[in-house]
Amino acid sequence: MALEKILVVDDDLNICELLRLYLEKEGYEIAQANDGESAVETAKEFQPALILLDLMLPKMDGWGVCREVRKTSNVPIIMLTAKGETFDKVLGLELGADDYIVKPFDAKEVLARIKAVLRRSVAVPAENDVKEVHYDKLIVNLTNYELQVDGKRVDTPPKELELIFHLASNPNRVYTRDQLLDEVWGFDYFGDSRTVDVHVKRLREKLEGVSDKWELKTVWSVGYKFETRA
């Protein structure tokens, strides 16, 4: 059985080596890149199952790498950042990162995040267990990880698709941000609830105004719901 591939991108050689040793011990195949430009090239050649991506890099920063990778791939990306400001976290998620970890981090936390993200991204339902919801001008297929809006397939990162599937599978039910973090992210999330807001914002950009029969709606001071109308 082939080992799952992880690309580690950081300009700190000590951090790269630490992660490489720890993750190889856990059974992963590791490639490394120490600047943004080589990260983009290595991602194309290595075809990793997941990328650990530092934010502050020479030649091209993590935001730029994320943009370039997202042009051709939905590979899960976990951002590594020494900055704890909400702006940095939100921007990374808006650009298509699946998760973020603030330095300094514990190797066990990194492993837990990797396993959770990979578990979500590689899960293959049984052939007769097709996970799909249909609404007017909207199809969300969790079996093939496809979102169709008004008859057209829309590229959507895995976490966004899982979020809209979860909400649309339970129409008119109100979820708090903490409930969504627990039920959609599927593990004890280390970050804050702004993560949900970012993913909802990105989904709204894809879904706003598509149909008057449903809406991804904010319930003020509570959370979100997928509201259907007669």
C-alpha positions as CSV (number, residue, x, y, z in Angstrom):
1,M,0.0,0.0,0.0
2,A,1.4,3.4,-1.0
3,L,2.2,5.8,1.7
4,E,0.2,9.0,1.9
5,K,2.2,12.0,0.7
6,I,2.6,15.2,2.7
7,L,4.4,18.3,1.4
8,V,6.0,20.4,4.2
9,V,6.7,24.0,3.2
10,D,8.7,26.1,5.7
11,D,11.9,28.3,5.3
12,D,13.0,27.2,8.8
13,L,15.0,24.1,8.1
14,N,14.8,22.9,11.7
15,I,11.0,22.9,11.6
16,C,11.0,21.0,8.3
17,E,13.3,18.4,9.7
18,L,11.4,18.1,12.9
19,L,8.1,17.6,11.0
20,R,9.7,15.2,8.5
21,L,11.1,12.9,11.2
22,Y,7.9,12.9,13.1
23,L,5.6,12.3,10.2
24,E,7.8,9.7,8.6
25,K,7.7,7.9,11.9
26,E,3.9,8.0,11.6
27,G,4.1,6.3,8.2
28,Y,3.8,9.3,5.8
29,E,6.0,10.0,2.7
30,I,7.4,13.5,3.0
31,A,8.7,16.1,0.5
32,Q,10.0,19.5,1.6
33,A,10.2,23.0,0.1
34,N,11.8,26.0,1.7
35,D,10.4,28.9,-0.5
36,G,7.1,29.7,-2.1
37,E,8.2,29.2,-5.7
38,S,9.6,25.7,-5.1
39,A,6.6,24.8,-3.1
40,V,4.3,25.4,-6.1
41,E,6.5,23.3,-8.3
42,T,6.9,20.5,-5.8
43,A,3.2,20.4,-5.3
44,K,2.7,19.8,-9.0
45,E,5.4,17.1,-9.2
46,F,4.9,15.4,-5.9
47,Q,1.1,15.4,-5.9
48,P,0.7,15.3,-2.1
49,A,-2.4,14.2,-0.3
50,L,-1.9,17.3,2.0
51,I,0.3,20.4,2.2
52,L,1.6,21.9,5.5
53,L,2.2,25.5,4.4
54,D,4.1,28.2,6.3
55,L,2.7,31.7,5.9
56,M,6.0,33.7,5.8
57,L,8.2,32.4,3.0
58,P,10.8,33.9,0.7
59,K,10.1,34.4,-3.0
60,M,6.4,33.9,-2.6
61,D,4.5,33.9,0.7
62,G,2.0,31.3,1.8
63,W,-1.0,33.3,0.6
64,G,0.5,33.4,-2.9
65,V,1.3,29.6,-2.8
66,C,-2.2,28.9,-1.7
67,R,-3.6,31.0,-4.6
68,E,-1.4,29.2,-7.1
69,V,-2.2,25.7,-5.8
70,R,-5.9,26.4,-5.7
71,K,-5.9,27.3,-9.4
72,T,-5.4,23.6,-10.3
73,S,-6.0,21.5,-7.1
74,N,-8.2,21.1,-4.1
75,V,-5.5,19.3,-2.1
76,P,-6.1,20.0,1.6
77,I,-3.9,22.8,2.9
78,I,-3.0,23.4,6.6
79,M,-1.3,26.7,7.1
80,L,1.4,27.2,9.6
81,T,1.8,30.7,11.0
82,A,3.6,32.5,13.7
83,K,1.0,35.2,13.6
84,G,-2.0,34.9,15.8
85,E,-4.0,37.8,14.5
86,T,-7.5,37.0,13.3
87,F,-6.8,38.8,10.0
88,D,-4.1,36.3,9.1
89,K,-6.3,33.3,10.0
90,V,-9.3,34.5,8.1
91,L,-7.3,35.5,5.0
92,G,-5.7,32.1,4.8
93,L,-9.1,30.4,5.0
94,E,-10.6,32.7,2.5
95,L,-7.9,31.8,0.0
96,G,-8.8,28.1,0.3
97,A,-6.8,26.8,3.3
98,D,-8.6,24.0,5.1
99,D,-7.1,24.7,8.5
100,Y,-4.4,26.6,10.3
101,I,-2.0,26.0,13.2
102,V,-0.3,28.8,15.1
103,K,3.4,28.5,16.0
104,P,4.8,27.3,18.3
105,F,2.9,24.1,17.9
106,D,3.0,20.6,19.4
107,A,3.8,17.8,17.0
108,K,0.9,15.8,18.3
109,E,-1.5,18.6,17.5
110,V,-0.2,18.7,13.9
111,L,-0.6,15.0,13.5
112,A,-4.2,15.2,14.9
113,R,-5.1,17.9,12.4
114,I,-3.5,16.0,9.5
115,K,-5.4,12.8,10.3
116,A,-8.7,14.7,10.6
117,V,-8.3,16.5,7.3
118,L,-7.1,13.4,5.5
119,R,-9.9,11.3,6.9
120,R,-12.4,13.8,5.6
121,S,-10.8,14.2,2.2
122,V,-10.2,10.5,1.3
123,A,-13.4,9.0,2.8
124,V,-15.0,6.9,0.1
125,P,-18.7,6.0,0.7
126,A,-20.0,2.6,-0.3
127,E,-21.4,2.3,-3.8
128,N,-25.0,2.2,-2.6
129,D,-24.4,5.0,-0.1
130,V,-24.6,8.0,-2.4
131,K,-24.6,11.2,-0.3
132,E,-26.4,13.8,-2.3
133,V,-29.0,16.6,-1.7
134,H,-31.1,18.3,-4.4
135,Y,-32.7,21.7,-4.3
136,D,-33.8,24.1,-7.0
137,K,-30.7,24.8,-9.1
138,L,-28.5,23.2,-6.5
139,I,-26.9,19.7,-6.2
140,V,-24.5,18.9,-3.4
141,N,-22.8,15.5,-3.9
142,L,-20.6,14.3,-1.0
143,T,-19.8,11.0,-2.7
144,N,-17.9,12.7,-5.5
145,Y,-17.3,16.0,-3.7
146,E,-19.1,17.9,-6.4
147,L,-21.2,21.1,-6.1
148,Q,-23.5,22.0,-9.0
149,V,-25.0,25.4,-9.1
150,D,-27.6,26.2,-11.8
151,G,-26.5,23.2,-13.8
152,K,-22.8,24.1,-13.7
153,R,-20.1,22.4,-11.6
154,V,-18.4,24.8,-9.2
155,D,-15.0,24.0,-7.8
156,T,-15.3,23.9,-4.1
157,P,-12.8,23.0,-1.3
158,P,-13.7,19.9,0.6
159,K,-14.6,21.7,3.9
160,E,-16.9,24.2,2.2
161,L,-18.7,21.3,0.4
162,E,-19.1,19.4,3.7
163,L,-20.5,22.4,5.4
164,I,-23.2,23.1,2.8
165,F,-24.0,19.4,2.6
166,H,-24.5,19.3,6.4
167,L,-26.7,22.4,6.4
168,A,-28.7,21.4,3.3
169,S,-29.2,17.9,4.7
170,N,-31.0,19.5,7.7
171,P,-33.1,22.3,6.2
172,N,-34.4,25.0,8.5
173,R,-32.4,23.7,11.4
174,V,-30.4,26.4,13.2
175,Y,-26.8,25.5,14.1
176,T,-24.5,27.4,16.4
177,R,-21.0,28.0,15.2
178,D,-19.7,25.6,17.9
179,Q,-22.1,22.9,16.7
180,L,-20.9,23.2,13.1
181,L,-17.3,23.1,14.2
182,D,-18.0,19.9,16.1
183,E,-20.3,18.2,13.6
184,V,-18.6,19.2,10.3
185,W,-15.0,19.5,11.3
186,G,-15.5,16.3,13.2
187,F,-12.8,16.8,15.9
188,D,-12.1,19.0,18.9
189,Y,-11.3,22.2,16.9
190,F,-8.3,24.2,18.2
191,G,-9.2,27.4,16.5
192,D,-12.1,29.9,16.8
193,S,-15.6,30.2,15.5
194,R,-14.5,32.8,12.8
195,T,-13.6,29.7,10.8
196,V,-17.3,28.9,10.2
197,D,-18.0,32.6,9.2
198,V,-15.2,32.5,6.6
199,H,-16.5,29.3,5.0
200,V,-20.1,30.6,5.0
201,K,-18.9,33.8,3.3
202,R,-17.1,31.8,0.6
203,L,-20.2,29.6,0.0
204,R,-22.4,32.7,-0.2
205,E,-20.2,34.0,-3.0
206,K,-21.0,30.8,-5.0
207,L,-24.7,30.6,-4.0
208,E,-26.1,34.1,-3.5
209,G,-29.1,34.8,-5.7
210,V,-29.2,31.4,-7.4
211,S,-32.7,30.6,-6.3
212,D,-35.6,32.2,-4.4
213,K,-36.6,28.8,-2.9
214,W,-33.7,28.4,-0.5
215,E,-31.0,30.6,1.3
216,L,-27.9,30.1,3.4
217,K,-29.1,32.3,6.2
218,T,-27.5,34.0,9.2
219,V,-29.5,33.7,12.4
220,W,-28.2,36.7,14.3
221,S,-26.5,36.0,17.7
222,V,-26.9,32.2,17.1
223,G,-25.4,30.8,13.9
224,Y,-26.6,29.6,10.5
225,K,-29.3,27.6,8.8
226,F,-30.2,26.4,5.3
227,E,-33.6,28.0,4.9
228,T,-36.1,26.5,2.4
229,R,-39.3,28.3,1.2
230,A,-42.5,27.0,-0.2
